[in-house]
């Protein structure tokens, strides 16, 4: 019935609730009427009974008051006793009449009331009034005679019995009424249960009818959905519902959902198929052919062409790279300029073009049976970062459907990234080949430097042997005065030769450092600028390549610095500065440095620090950390799996020898342990020598120069300690650094000067920088004229490019003579960047002329040199340099120094 009416589920349920509510309302109204009537009856009984009781009690009280007053007056003769008597005589009749009227519907009770009235009036007439009159007349004899008989007492007793009978009759009547009310209450309760049962039955019937109507339709829909689900994604079936309710709407929505899912699955499967086909392709022509083939199959196209963007100077062209259903020469033109033809216009407007009315003269689609004109043409731009990098044209003998167009749009959205990646990868391969050539050139120079360094090491060893022989001769010549003088002269001569050789070695290393740092300076600056990608014109992969080049250059710089450090140690020119070292910060610093390395190599990295380690330890913190970093770097390099452990502990007093206690009371023992390849016992001493590793296989597999452990050993000696080794081949290694705490330094050295900074501005510059007001970089650099004096065009190009980007005007001089000519012709130079080693006139002579002859005392001059020796810095400052920076330059450091001196010059 509900289905015939075509009511919705909500309407059906609402009607059911309305019927139930109406039944409940009818029941409530009926019960309310019954309860109201029952309440009224009860109230009437209560009121009636209380009135009857009250009136009978009052009448009886009046009579008793009259009797008491009568006797009181007779006994005392006091007139005041007559007041209650008179008042009761007046009022009892009024209450009696009210009671009589209240019993209007009870004739029997009225008759009893009449009998009571007769008794009361008889008492008044025979006992009450006559005795009072006798008392008033002082007729005592008559009173005595009267009370001997006392007729009035009998009347009072009779009245009380009559009132008791009257009340019993009233109570019986009230009880009868109460029983009737109880019976009616029971009837109402039974009626209530009956109504509840009736309403419940009606509710169940209505709910059953409505639920059956709803469940039947839902069951049909569910069964249809199960059949569709069992068809293994073959969603061709649809749901049909006869009812015109919400389930019908649900069925329609489900059918629409199935249509949408079917289309979406078609899109997703085809997109995935197309993307899978062109993944891994690294050649643009192969990528274009694969893409055209797949798109033609999915869109039922019969002809296609693929154009890629190529930029030559200021001209942009789209060149054909592939064709479908024809050779690359007979399908479409070879190229289009931006805005030329439909291909160029599509690239210009960045929109998809669809053409259906194709003219008859358009190129025909060839088949085995003949040629057919196309019916629709689709031109799609391939966009990457808002630029059209390719255009695809498809032609079909039918119309392109909406689903096919949607497939094309979604595929092209991500295809631009693939095209750009392939083009970028091809360009990167070209640049990488060029970079490899430059790297090989640097490698050759580095090998030559290493060979020369080995030769110098051999000479140093020979000189050491000569020195030992001289010492032996000196001991033998102590007993011989003549031989002593002769040996002394020979020793002095050998020492002078050793000093001369050491100076030659230092000068050679400084010159080689200059020759290596000069090209390295350009590589580091330019690669850093490329890595920053400030104009966002490089892909992430290209920027990563620039970072790799910059990192490799920095590694080469570290190698040069290691060689220089070793040379300084051997020449006794390395300064050591003993100062406070906060040992509580060392574990955190080491963890921050090497935790990423451990994570990258999937190694466990443990750091432990004993509780008895002092918080403040006196040593050279820079050399101390350099030793730790070298040891940890070796541990991670030669460990493929397992763990690397750094343990820091303080030696107890009983572990110290007398000599150790004489040097210091506090000694640290730092152990670096690994689970790597280990070192054979016969190689334990060899690996601490310069340019030595365990064997050739280690060099080939892990690389390195063999300087790290040699530097660690020499630095440990300078710090007053030593490095020991425990290792077995294949069972890992443990290097232990033992050093003392020396607040006053090593007594033999008595060296308290600061170590030479290899890069960085001088301390005086930092003091000036703290006092200057804050200014923005644009305000400091904008419009400033900087003169770069350098004979290396690579350094000039790198510096000029970096400084011009920040708004500075750049002048260039190739040597000191050209610099002086520019200074005489141009008085507006704000700062000079002066290279030291130049032909014709070097930087020292040029700075002296500028300061002394040209009298330019306040002009800032920054000395730039690839040498890193202490005397070079001092010599530059003596010649007139305002500041000193060693090559290769750190761009941020250079800008910081420029900012300080430009602001200082402006404020002065």
C-alpha positions in Angstrom: 0.0 0.0 0.0 2.9 2.4 0.9 4.7 1.6 -2.3 1.5 2.3 -4.3 1.2 5.7 -2.7 4.9 6.3 -3.7 5.8 7.8 -0.4 9.4 8.4 0.7 11.0 6.6 3.6 10.9 9.7 5.8 7.2 10.1 5.0 6.4 6.5 5.8 8.2 6.6 9.1 6.6 10.0 9.9 3.1 8.7 9.2 3.7 5.6 11.4 4.9 7.9 14.2 1.8 10.2 13.8 -0.6 7.2 14.1 1.2 6.0 17.2 1.2 9.5 18.7 -2.5 9.9 18.0 -3.3 6.6 19.7 -1.2 7.7 22.7 -3.0 11.1 22.8 -6.4 9.4 22.8 -5.3 7.1 25.6 -4.0 10.0 27.6 -7.2 12.0 27.1 -9.4 9.1 28.2 -7.2 8.3 31.3 -7.1 12.0 32.2 -10.9 12.2 32.2 -11.2 9.1 34.4 -8.6 10.3 36.8 -10.1 13.8 37.0 -13.6 12.3 37.8 -12.0 10.0 40.4 -10.2 13.0 42.0 -13.4 15.1 42.2 -15.2 12.2 43.9 -12.5 11.7 46.4 -12.3 15.4 47.2 -16.1 15.5 47.7 -16.0 12.6 50.2 -13.1 14.1 52.1 -14.8 17.5 52.3 -18.2 16.1 53.2 -16.8 13.8 55.9 -14.8 16.7 57.5 -17.8 19.0 57.5 -20.0 16.4 59.1 -17.5 15.6 61.8 -16.8 19.3 62.5 -20.5 20.2 62.8 -21.3 17.2 65.1 -18.3 18.0 67.3 -19.3 21.6 67.6 -22.9 20.9 68.5 -21.8 18.3 71.1 -19.3 20.8 72.5 -22.0 23.5 72.8 -24.2 21.3 74.8 -21.3 20.2 77.1 -20.4 23.9 77.6 -24.0 24.7 78.6 -23.9 21.8 81.1 -20.6 23.0 82.6 -21.8 26.6 82.8 -25.0 25.5 84.4 -23.2 23.6 87.1 -20.6 26.3 87.7 -23.3 29.0 88.1 -25.3 26.8 90.5 -22.3 26.0 92.6 -20.8 29.5 92.7 -23.7 31.8 91.8 -21.3 33.8 89.7 -23.0 35.4 86.7 -19.9 35.1 84.5 -20.5 31.3 84.3 -23.7 32.1 82.3 -21.8 33.7 79.4 -20.7 30.3 77.8 -24.2 29.0 78.5 -25.9 31.9 76.7 -23.4 31.8 73.8 -23.9 28.0 73.3 -27.6 28.3 73.5 -27.6 30.8 70.6 -25.1 29.0 68.3 -25.9 25.3 68.6 -29.1 25.8 66.6 -27.2 27.4 63.7 -24.8 24.6 63.4 -27.6 22.1 63.7 -29.4 23.6 60.8 -26.3 23.6 58.7 -25.7 20.0 59.4 -29.3 19.2 58.7 -29.1 20.8 55.3 -25.7 19.0 54.6 -27.6 15.7 55.1 -30.3 16.7 52.6 -29.8 13.5 50.5 -29.7 11.2 53.6 -33.2 11.1 55.1 -32.3 8.4 57.7 -29.5 10.6 59.0 -31.8 13.5 59.2 -34.3 11.5 61.3 -31.4 10.7 63.7 -30.5 14.3 63.8 -34.1 15.2 64.7 -33.9 12.8 67.6 -30.7 14.5 68.8 -32.5 17.9 68.5 -35.4 16.6 70.6 -33.0 15.4 73.3 -31.1 18.7 73.4 -34.3 20.8 73.6 -35.7 18.5 76.4 -32.5 18.9 78.4 -32.7 22.7 78.0 -36.3 22.8 78.9 -36.2 20.4 81.8 -32.7 20.8 83.2 -30.9 23.8 81.9 -33.2 26.8 82.2 -35.3 25.6 85.3 -32.2 25.1 87.4 -30.7 28.5 86.4 -34.0 30.1 87.4 -34.0 28.3 90.7 -30.5 29.6 91.4 -31.4 33.1 90.5 -34.4 32.9 92.9 -32.1 31.3 95.6 -34.5 28.4 95.8 -32.0 26.0 97.3 -34.5 23.5 98.4 -35.9 23.1 94.9 -32.4 22.7 93.5 -31.5 20.0 96.0 -34.8 18.3 95.2 -34.0 18.5 91.5 -30.5 17.1 91.7 -31.7 14.2 93.7 -33.5 13.0 90.6 -31.1 14.8 88.0 -33.1 14.2 84.9 -30.6 16.3 82.9 -27.8 13.7 83.3 -29.9 11.1 81.5 -30.5 13.5 78.6 -26.8 14.2 78.2 -26.0 10.5 78.2 -28.7 9.9 75.6 -27.4 12.7 73.4 -23.9 11.3 73.5 -25.1 7.9 72.4 -27.1 9.4 69.6 -24.1 11.4 68.4 -22.0 8.2 68.5 -24.5 6.3 66.4 -24.7 9.2 64.0 -21.0 9.2 63.5 -20.8 5.4 63.0 -23.4 5.7 60.3 -21.4 8.5 58.6 -18.2 6.5 58.8 -19.9 3.5 57.2 -21.2 5.7 54.4 -17.7 7.1 53.8 -16.1 3.6 53.8 -18.7 2.6 51.2 -17.8 5.5 49.0 -14.0 4.7 49.4 -14.6 1.1 48.3 -16.5 2.4 45.3 -13.5 4.7 44.4 -11.0 1.8 44.8 -13.1 -0.3 42.4 -13.1 2.5 39.9 -9.4 2.9 40.2 -8.8 -0.8 39.5 -11.0 -0.4 36.4 -9.0 2.5 35.2 -5.7 0.6 35.7 -7.0 -2.3 33.7 -8.1 0.1 31.0 -4.6 1.6 31.0 -2.9 -1.7 30.4 -5.5 -2.5 27.7 -4.7 0.8 25.9 -1.0 0.1 26.1 -1.4 -3.3 24.6 -3.6 -1.9 21.9 -1.1 1.0 21.1 1.8 -1.5 21.1 0.0 -3.8 18.7 -0.8 -0.9 16.4 2.8 0.4 16.6 4.2 -3.1 15.8 1.9 -3.5 12.8 2.8 -0.1 11.4 6.5 -0.5 12.0 6.4 -4.0 10.4 4.6 -2.6 7.3 7.0 0.3 6.9 10.2 -1.7 7.6 9.0 -4.4 5.2 8.5 -1.8 2.5 12.0 -0.3 3.1 14.0 -3.6 3.7 12.5 -5.2 0.6 13.8 -2.4 -1.7 17.2 -2.2 0.1 17.6 -6.0 -0.2 17.0 -5.7 -4.0 19.6 -2.9 -4.2 22.1 -4.9 -2.1 21.7 -8.0 -4.2 22.3 -6.0 -7.3 25.5 -4.4 -5.8 26.8 -7.8 -4.8 26.2 -9.1 -8.3 28.2 -6.1 -9.6 31.0 -6.6 -7.1 31.2 -10.3 -7.9 31.8 -9.5 -11.6 35.5 -8.6 -10.8 35.4 -4.9 -11.7 33.2 -5.5 -14.7 30.8 -2.8 -13.7 28.5 -3.0 -16.6 25.5 -3.9 -14.4 23.3 -1.2 -13.1 20.7 -0.9 -10.2 17.0 -0.6 -11.0 14.4 0.3 -8.3 10.7 0.5 -8.7 9.9 2.6 -5.6 9.9 6.3 -5.8 11.7 7.0 -2.5 15.2 7.8 -1.2 16.4 4.3 -2.2 15.5 5.1 -5.8 17.6 8.3 -5.5 20.4 6.2 -3.9 20.2 3.7 -6.8 20.5 6.6 -9.4 23.5 8.0 -7.5 25.1 4.6 -7.3 24.6 4.2 -11.1 26.2 7.6 -11.7 29.1 6.6 -9.3 29.6 3.4 -11.3 29.8 5.3 -14.5 32.3 7.8 -13.0 34.4 4.9 -11.5 34.4 3.1 -14.8 35.7 6.3 -16.6 38.2 7.0 -13.8 39.6 3.5 -13.9 39.9 3.7 -17.7 41.8 7.0 -17.2 44.0 5.7 -14.4 44.9 2.5 -16.1 45.7 4.2 -19.4 47.7 7.0 -17.7 49.7 4.4 -15.7 50.3 2.4 -18.9 51.5 5.4 -20.8 53.8 6.6 -18.0 55.2 3.1 -17.5 56.1 2.9 -21.2 58.2 6.1 -21.3 59.9 5.7 -17.9 63.6 5.2 -17.9 64.1 6.7 -21.4 67.0 9.1 -21.5 66.9 10.2 -25.2 64.4 12.8 -26.4 63.7 11.2 -29.8 63.0 7.8 -28.2 60.8 9.5 -25.6 58.8 11.4 -28.4 58.3 8.2 -30.4 57.1 6.2 -27.4 54.8 9.0 -26.3 53.2 9.4 -29.8 52.7 5.7 -30.2 51.0 5.3 -26.8 48.8 8.4 -27.2 47.8 7.4 -30.7 46.6 4.0 -29.5 44.7 5.4 -26.5 43.0 8.2 -28.5 42.5 6.1 -31.7 44.6 8.7 -33.6 45.9 7.8 -37.1 48.6 10.5 -37.5 50.8 12.4 -35.2 53.9 14.7 -34.8 56.1 15.7 -31.8 57.8 19.1 -31.6 60.4 20.0 -29.0 61.5 23.6 -28.0 65.0 24.7 -29.0 66.4 28.1 -28.2 69.1 29.7 -30.3 70.2 33.2 -29.1 66.9 35.2 -29.0 65.1 32.9 -31.4 62.7 30.2 -30.1 61.7 27.3 -32.5 59.8 24.1 -32.1 61.6 21.3 -34.0 60.0 18.0 -35.0 61.6 15.1 -33.2 59.2 12.2 -34.0 56.2 11.2 -36.1 53.5 8.6 -36.0 52.1 6.6 -39.0 54.8 8.1 -41.2 58.5 9.0 -41.4 59.8 12.1 -39.7 60.2 13.8 -43.1 56.7 13.4 -44.5 54.5 14.1 -41.5 54.3 17.8 -40.7 56.8 20.6 -41.1 60.3 20.3 -39.7 60.0 23.4 -37.4 57.8 26.3 -36.3 58.7 29.6 -34.8 56.8 30.9 -31.7 53.4 32.1 -33.0 54.0 30.6 -36.5 51.2 28.3 -37.7 48.9 26.4 -35.4 51.8 24.7 -33.6 53.5 28.1 -32.9 50.2 29.7 -31.9 49.4 26.8 -29.5 52.8 27.3 -27.9 52.2 31.1 -27.7 48.7 30.8 -26.1 49.5 27.7 -24.0 46.1 26.2 -24.8 44.8 23.0 -26.4 43.5 23.5 -29.9 40.7 21.1 -31.3 39.7 21.4 -35.0 36.8 19.4 -36.5 36.0 21.1 -39.8 39.1 20.0 -41.7 39.6 21.3 -45.3 39.8 18.9 -48.2 43.4 19.8 -49.1 44.7 18.7 -45.6 47.2 15.8 -45.7 45.4 12.4 -46.0 45.9 9.5 -43.7 47.4 6.6 -45.5 46.1 3.0 -45.1 46.7 -0.3 -46.9 43.6 0.4 -49.0 44.0 4.1 -49.7 44.0 7.5 -48.1 41.4 8.9 -45.8 41.0 12.6 -44.8 41.1 13.2 -41.0 38.0 14.3 -39.2 39.5 15.9 -36.1 42.9 17.5 -35.2 44.2 17.9 -31.6 47.2 20.2 -30.8 48.4 19.9 -27.2 51.1 22.1 -25.5 53.4 20.4 -23.0 54.0 22.9 -20.2 56.8 22.9 -17.6 57.0 25.7 -15.1 54.7 28.0 -17.2 56.9 27.4 -20.3 55.8 25.4 -23.4 58.7 23.0 -23.9 57.0 20.7 -26.5 53.9 20.5 -28.7 52.1 17.4 -29.8 49.7 17.2 -32.8 47.3 14.2 -33.3 44.8 13.6 -36.1 42.0 11.0 -36.2 39.4 9.8 -38.6 36.7 10.1 -35.9 36.0 12.7 -33.3 37.9 12.8 -30.0 35.7 11.9 -27.1 35.6 13.8 -23.8 37.2 10.9 -22.1 40.0 10.8 -24.6 40.5 14.6 -24.2 40.6 14.2 -20.4 43.2 11.4 -20.8 45.4 13.7 -22.9 45.1 16.6 -20.4 46.1 14.5 -17.4 49.0 12.8 -19.2 50.4 16.1 -20.4 50.2 17.6 -16.9 53.1 15.4 -15.7 54.7 14.7 -19.1 56.3 18.2 -19.1 58.4 17.2 -16.1 59.6 14.1 -17.9 60.6 16.0 -21.1 62.4 18.7 -19.1 64.2 16.0 -17.1 65.4 14.2 -20.2 66.5 17.4 -21.9 68.2 18.5 -18.7 69.8 15.1 -18.2 71.3 15.3 -21.8 72.6 18.8 -21.0 74.0 17.7 -17.7 75.8 14.7 -19.3 77.5 17.2 -21.6 78.5 19.5 -18.7 79.6 16.5 -16.7 82.0 15.4 -19.4 83.5 18.9 -19.4 83.7 18.8 -15.6 85.4 15.4 -15.7 88.0 16.8 -18.1 88.8 19.7 -15.7 88.8 17.3 -12.7 91.3 15.0 -14.5 93.5 18.0 -15.1 93.4 18.9 -11.4 94.1 15.3 -10.5 97.2 15.3 -12.7 98.5 18.5 -10.9 97.6 17.0 -7.5 99.6 13.8 -8.4 102.6 16.0 -9.4 102.4 17.9 -6.2 102.3 14.6 -4.2 105.3 13.3 -6.1 107.3 16.4 -5.3 106.2 16.3 -1.7 107.4 12.7 -1.5 110.8 13.7 -2.8 111.0 16.5 -0.3 110.1 14.0 2.4 113.0 11.7 1.3 115.4 14.7 1.4 114.1 15.5 5.0 114.8 11.9 6.0 118.3 12.0 4.6 119.0 15.3 6.5 117.7 13.6 9.6 120.1 10.7 9.2 122.9 13.2 8.6 121.9 15.0 11.8 122.0 11.7 13.8 125.5 10.9 12.4 126.7 14.3 13.4 125.4 13.8 17.0 127.4 10.5 17.2 130.5 12.2 15.9 130.0 15.0 18.5 129.9 12.4 21.3 133.1 10.8 20.0 134.8 14.2 19.6 134.2 15.3 23.2 137.6 13.9 24.3 139.3 15.4 21.4 139.4 19.2 21.2 140.6 19.4 17.7 138.0 17.1 16.4 135.3 18.9 18.4 136.0 22.3 16.7 136.0 20.6 13.3 132.8 18.6 14.0 131.1 21.8 15.3 131.9 23.6 12.1 130.6 20.7 10.0 127.4 20.6 12.2 126.8 24.3 11.8 127.2 23.9 8.1 124.8 21.0 7.9 122.3 23.0 10.1 122.5 25.9 7.7 121.9 23.5 4.8 119.0 21.9 6.6 117.4 25.4 7.2 118.0 26.3 3.6 116.4 23.1 2.4 113.5 23.7 4.8 113.0 27.2 3.5 113.2 25.9 -0.1 110.5 23.3 0.8 108.3 25.9 2.5 108.7 28.3 -0.5 108.0 25.4 -2.9 104.8 24.4 -1.0 103.7 28.0 -0.8 104.2 28.4 -4.6 102.4 25.1 -5.3 99.6 26.2 -3.0 99.3 29.4 -5.0 99.2 27.6 -8.3 96.5 25.1 -7.1 94.5 27.7 -5.1 94.2 30.1 -8.1 92.1 27.8 -10.4 90.5 26.3 -7.3 89.3 29.7 -6.3 87.3 30.1 -9.5 85.8 26.6 -9.3 84.6 27.1 -5.7 83.1 30.6 -6.3 81.4 29.7 -9.5 80.1 26.3 -8.3 78.8 28.0 -5.1 76.9 30.6 -7.2 75.5 27.8 -9.4 74.5 25.8 -6.3 72.6 28.8 -4.9 70.5 28.9 -8.1 69.4 32.4 -7.2 67.6 32.8 -10.6 66.0 29.3 -10.4 67.1 28.5 -13.9 68.7 25.2 -13.0 67.0 22.0 -12.2 67.5 20.3 -8.8 69.8 17.8 -10.4 71.9 20.5 -12.0 72.1 22.4 -8.7 73.1 19.1 -7.1 75.9 18.7 -9.7 77.2 22.2 -8.8 77.2 21.2 -5.1 79.2 18.1 -5.9 81.7 20.2 -7.8 81.9 22.7 -4.9 82.3 19.8 -2.4 85.1 18.2 -4.5 86.9 21.5 -4.7 86.6 21.9 -0.9 88.0 18.3 -0.5 91.0 19.4 -2.7 91.4 22.5 -0.5 91.5 20.2 2.6 94.2 18.1 0.9 96.3 21.2 0.2 95.8 22.4 3.8 96.9 19.0 5.1 100.1 19.1 3.1 100.8 22.6 4.3 100.1 21.6 8.0 102.5 18.6 7.7 105.1 20.9 6.2 104.6 23.5 9.0 105.0 20.7 11.6 108.2 19.4 10.0 109.6 22.9 9.7 108.6 23.7 13.3 106.5 26.7 12.2 103.1 25.5 13.4 101.8 27.6 16.3 100.0 25.9 19.1 97.6 27.8 21.4 96.7 26.2 24.7 93.4 27.4 26.1 90.3 26.1 27.9 88.3 23.4 26.2 84.8 22.6 27.4 84.8 18.8 27.4 81.0 18.6 28.1 80.4 20.1 24.6 82.8 17.8 22.7 80.3 14.8 22.5 77.5 17.0 21.1 79.8 18.6 18.5 81.1 15.2 17.3 77.6 13.8 17.2 76.3 16.7 15.1 79.3 16.2 12.6 79.3 12.4 12.2 75.7 11.3 13.0 74.7 12.0 9.3 77.7 10.0 8.1 76.7 7.1 10.3 73.1 7.2 9.1 74.2 7.4 5.5 76.4 4.3 5.8 73.9 2.5 8.0 76.4 2.2 10.9 75.8 2.5 14.6 77.6 5.5 16.2 78.2 5.5 20.0 79.8 8.3 22.1 80.6 7.7 25.7 82.1 10.1 28.2 83.2 8.9 31.7 81.8 10.7 34.7 85.3 11.5 36.1 86.3 13.6 33.0 87.0 17.2 34.0 84.7 19.8 32.5 87.6 22.2 31.6 90.7 20.8 29.9 93.6 22.9 28.7 94.9 22.1 25.2 94.8 23.5 21.6 91.1 22.9 20.8 91.5 23.3 17.0 94.3 20.7 16.8 92.5 18.5 19.3 89.3 18.4 17.3 91.3 18.0 14.1 92.9 14.8 15.5 89.4 13.5 16.6 87.8 14.3 13.2 90.7 12.6 11.3 90.5 9.4 13.4 86.7 9.3 13.1 86.8 10.0 9.4 89.2 7.0 8.9 86.9 4.8 11.1 83.8 5.6 9.0 85.8 5.3 5.8 87.1 1.8 6.5 84.0 0.4 8.2 81.3 -1.2 5.9 79.1 -2.6 8.6 78.8 -2.7 12.4 79.6 0.4 14.5 82.0 3.2 15.3 82.6 4.1 19.0 84.2 7.2 20.6 85.1 6.8 24.3 86.4 9.6 26.4 87.8 8.9 29.8 90.3 10.4 32.3 93.3 8.4 33.4 93.3 7.7 37.1 96.3 8.6 39.3 97.5 5.0 39.5 97.6 4.7 35.7 100.0 7.6 35.4 103.8 7.1 35.3 106.1 9.5 37.2 107.0 11.3 34.0 103.4 11.8 33.1 102.6 13.1 36.6 105.5 15.6 36.3 104.0 16.9 33.1 100.3 17.2 34.3 97.9 15.7 36.9 95.1 15.4 34.3 95.4 13.1 31.3 92.7 12.2 28.9 92.5 9.0 26.9 90.2 9.2 23.8 89.7 5.9 22.0 88.1 5.6 18.5 87.1 2.0 17.8 85.5 0.5 14.7 84.5 -2.9 13.3 86.1 -2.2 9.9 88.8 -4.0 7.9 91.5 -3.8 10.5 95.3 -3.3 10.0 97.9 -6.0 9.8 100.4 -5.8 12.7 103.4 -5.4 10.3 101.7 -2.2 9.0 101.1 -0.5 12.4 104.1 1.8 12.1 103.9 2.3 8.4 100.4 3.9 8.4 101.7 6.8 10.6 104.2 7.9 7.9 103.2 10.5 5.4 101.5 9.4 2.2 101.3 5.8 3.5 98.4 3.4 3.8 98.2 -0.3 4.6 98.5 -1.6 1.0 97.6 -0.7 -2.6 94.2 -2.4 -2.5 93.2 0.0 0.3 94.1 3.0 -1.8 92.2 1.7 -4.8 89.1 0.8 -2.8 88.9 3.6 -0.3 91.1 6.4 -1.7 92.9 9.0 0.4 96.4 10.5 0.5 97.8 8.8 3.7 98.3 12.2 5.4 95.6 12.0 8.1 97.3 9.7 10.6 100.7 11.3 10.0 99.1 14.7 10.9 97.4 13.2 13.9 100.7 11.8 15.1 102.6 15.1 14.7 99.7 17.1 16.3 99.5 14.7 19.3 103.3 15.3 19.8 102.7 19.1 19.7 100.0 18.7 22.3 102.3 16.7 24.6 100.8 13.3 24.0 100.8 10.4 21.6 98.5 8.2 19.4 98.6 4.4 19.8 97.0 1.6 17.8 95.5 -1.8 18.5 94.2 -3.7 15.5 94.1 -7.1 13.8 93.3 -7.6 10.1 89.6 -8.2 9.7 88.7 -7.4 13.3 88.5 -3.6 13.4 90.9 -1.0 14.8 91.2 1.1 18.0 93.2 4.3 17.9 93.9 5.9 21.3 94.9 9.5 21.8 96.5 10.3 25.1 97.1 14.0 25.9 97.8 16.0 29.1 96.0 19.1 30.4 98.6 22.0 30.0 97.2 25.4 31.2 100.6 27.0 30.6 101.5 25.0 27.4 104.5 22.9 26.8 107.5 24.4 28.6 109.8 23.8 25.7 107.6 25.7 23.3 106.4 28.6 25.5 104.1 29.6 22.6 101.1 31.6 23.5 100.4 33.4 20.2 97.2 32.6 18.2 97.5 30.0 15.4 97.5 31.5 11.9 94.0 31.6 10.3 94.2 29.9 7.0 91.1 31.8 5.8 89.3 34.7 7.3 89.6 38.3 8.0 91.9 39.7 10.7 90.9 40.3 14.3 91.0 44.0 13.9 88.3 43.8 11.2 85.9 42.0 13.5 86.5 44.7 16.2 85.7 47.4 13.7 82.6 45.4 12.5 81.1 45.3 16.0 81.3 49.1 16.4 79.7 50.0 13.0 76.0 50.7 12.7 73.8 48.1 11.0 73.2 48.7 7.3 71.7 46.6 4.6 73.8 44.9 2.0 72.0 46.7 -0.8 72.8 50.1 0.8 76.5 49.2 1.3 77.3 47.7 -2.1 74.9 49.7 -4.4 76.9 51.9 -6.8 80.3 51.2 -5.2 83.3 51.1 -7.6 85.6 48.1 -6.9 89.0 47.7 -8.7 90.1 44.0 -9.1 93.8 43.6 -9.8 94.6 40.0 -10.8 96.5 38.3 -13.7 94.2 35.3 -13.7 91.2 35.8 -15.9 89.3 33.0 -14.1 89.5 34.8 -10.8 88.5 38.1 -12.4 85.4 36.5 -14.1 84.3 34.8 -10.8 84.7 38.0 -8.7 83.3 40.3 -11.3 80.2 38.1 -11.7 79.6 37.8 -8.0 80.1 41.5 -7.2 78.1 42.9 -10.1 75.1 40.9 -9.0 75.1 43.0 -5.8 75.1 46.3 -7.6 78.8 47.1 -7.6 80.7 48.7 -10.5 83.8 46.7 -11.4 87.1 47.9 -12.9 89.8 45.3 -13.9 93.6 45.6 -14.0 95.9 42.7 -15.2 99.0 43.8 -13.2 100.3 46.5 -10.9 101.2 48.9 -13.7 97.7 48.9 -15.2 96.3 49.3 -11.7 98.3 52.5 -11.1 97.2 53.9 -14.6 93.5 53.2 -13.7 94.0 54.9 -10.2 95.5 58.0 -11.8 92.7 58.2 -14.4 89.8 57.4 -12.0 89.6 59.0 -8.6 86.2 57.3 -7.7 87.5 53.9 -6.7 86.0 52.9 -3.3 88.1 49.7 -2.7 90.8 47.6 -4.3 91.1 43.8 -4.4 94.8 43.3 -4.9 96.4 39.9 -5.9 100.0 39.5 -4.7 101.8 37.3 -7.2 101.5 39.1 -10.7 104.0 39.7 -13.6 105.7 43.1 -14.2 104.8 44.6 -10.9 103.5 42.4 -7.9 101.0 43.4 -5.3 103.5 44.4 -2.6 105.2 47.0 -4.8 101.8 48.3 -6.1 100.4 48.8 -2.6 103.5 50.6 -1.5 103.3 53.1 -4.4 99.6 53.7 -3.7 100.2 54.4 -0.1 103.5 56.3 -0.3 103.7 58.1 -3.7 99.9 58.5 -4.4 99.2 59.4 -0.7 96.0 57.3 -0.7 96.2 56.4 3.0 92.4 55.9 3.6 91.6 53.8 0.5 90.8 50.2 1.6 93.0 47.6 -0.1 92.3 43.9 0.4 95.3 41.7 -0.3 94.4 38.4 -2.1 96.9 35.6 -2.3 97.0 31.8 -2.7 99.9 31.5 -0.4 99.0 30.7 3.2 102.2 31.3 5.1 102.4 33.6 8.1 105.0 35.9 6.6 102.8 36.5 3.6 100.1 38.1 5.8 102.6 40.2 7.7 104.4 41.3 4.5 101.0 42.3 2.9 100.0 44.5 5.9 103.5 46.1 6.0 103.2 46.9 2.3 100.0 48.9 2.9 97.1 46.3 2.8 94.1 47.1 4.9 93.2 43.5 5.2 94.3 40.0 4.0 92.3 37.1 2.6 93.8 33.8 1.4 92.6 31.9 -1.7 90.4 30.1 -2.5 88.0 32.8 -1.4 84.8 32.1 0.6 82.2 34.3 -1.0 80.4 35.1 2.2 83.6 35.9 4.0 84.7 38.2 1.1 81.3 40.1 1.2 81.6 40.4 5.0 85.1 42.0 4.7 83.9 44.3 1.8 80.9 45.4 3.9 83.1 46.3 6.9 85.6 48.4 4.9 83.0 50.1 2.7 81.0 51.1 5.8 84.1 52.2 7.6 85.2 54.3 4.6 81.7 55.8 4.4 81.6 56.7 8.1 85.0 58.3 8.0 
